[in-house]
Amino acid sequence: MLTLHTLRNDRDSLIKAFKSRNLDVTETVDRILAIDQDRRQTQKALDDLKQSQNVASREIGELFKSGQREVAEEKKAAMGDIKERIHTLEQAMRTLEEQQLEGLLELPNRPHPSVPVGTSDKDNVVLSEEGTLPEMGEGALPHWELCERYGLIDFELGTKITGAGFPVYRGKGARLQRALIAFFLDRAVEAGYEEFIPPLLVNSASGQGTGQLPDKEGQMYHCAEDDLYLIPTAEVPLTNIHRDVVHKSDDLPIKLCGYTPCFRREAGSYGKDVRGLNRLHQFDKVEIVQIEHPDRSYATLDAMVEHVRDLLRALELPFRTLRLCGGDLSFASSLTFDLEVWSAAQGRWLEVSSISNFETFQANRLSCRYRGADGKNQLVHTLNGSALALPRIVAALLENNQTSDGITVPEALRPYTGFSIIN
């Protein structure tokens, strides 16, 4: 979340920056600042009363020592009013702090100056395209039909067992999944990321720490009895490893990666664009996360984007890079680049990765800091990226590589799959 220091000292430029998100946060910001003013005044009154209480306590002690018991008892009786006022102010402080936190949690992250103004994904800016779009002959099939033909994924069986959006992978389809996960993890480890296998359930503090709660509460699967949430992305548990941690400056950057299934309710999703693997409730993804020094975080963001591009090059998939506009930016992100691959049979681009810099937004919620050269604790910057999400990668691989003899497997994957063609 944004810091109070930012709201107090940068109010006007902050409100102006949110215009790229198509948001007018003036009312929210001013409400938080008004609460903050009341809180600080209440804190001063409370501190003054406690100081008076301490002074009076010392005086009463001296009076008792000097034998002035009657005067001491009178002053002690008068202390009851101060105690009651302190109790009232402490309750007021708790209420104001809760209101202030609620207001801060409502505000999304401040967009980076380079974020273009826009209202939806149609306003995202295409920065580059790479690779040659395959020309498919007549009879090219979409991936859901290819999965049925070659026995790779059973969507109907998944619906029977659980419901729509929970496919069953089988045979070479399951091996392809396992191959991609291992390939992505190996590439991440080679790039210096430490691999983790985190829990798939997190508590509310973890969800709040990375910004999923309260913003995305309706999109997360919730186990009410235990008050635990199924993770929508490995970003949540991986980043929360560093909640309430103060790092040495020399330890940065800290690079983490992990494979997990991801669970998303995706309420309201329907239509032809969600067929097959295009949008699922459960899917596999390898995530990369960095805890970085603020001075280097945007160079690190560029390096993370390039890492994901290299994965797509290795898979021989045509792709393009987009800078997200304010209207398509996630709640917690300051700047996001999306990578999309070309789906030949569907004739459209499919998002397979988002790589984001959250600056101090998550770190402030997480209380994740580093000790600066001046000895003071400063907030780190956090970044993450999909490297990669599997469903649409699989969709593009199947559609783009279909031939009359079967579906060819990219050379980089063959050591992992153990086969070069699906037929």
Secondary structure, DSSP 8 states (H G I E B T S, - for coil): ---HHHHHHSHHHHHHHGGGGT---HHHHHHHHHHHHHHHHHHHHHHHHHHHHHHHHHHHHHHHHTT-HHHHHHHHHHHHHHHHHHHHHHHHHHHHHHHHHHHHHHS-----TT----SSGGG-EEEEEES------TT---HHHHHHHHT-EEHHHHHHHT-TT--EE-HHHHHHHHHHHHHHHHHHHHTT-EEE---SEEEHHHHHHHT-TTTTGGGS-EETTTTEEE-SSTHHHHHHTTTT-EEEGGG--EEEEEEEEEE---TT--SGGGTTTTS-SEEEEEEEEEEE-TTTHHHHHHHHHHHHHHHHHHTT--EEEEE--GGGS-SS-SEEEEEEEEETTTTEEEEEEEEEE-TTHHHHHHT-EEE-TTS-EEE-EEEEEEEEEHHHHHHHHHHHTEETTEEE--GGGHHHHS-SEE-
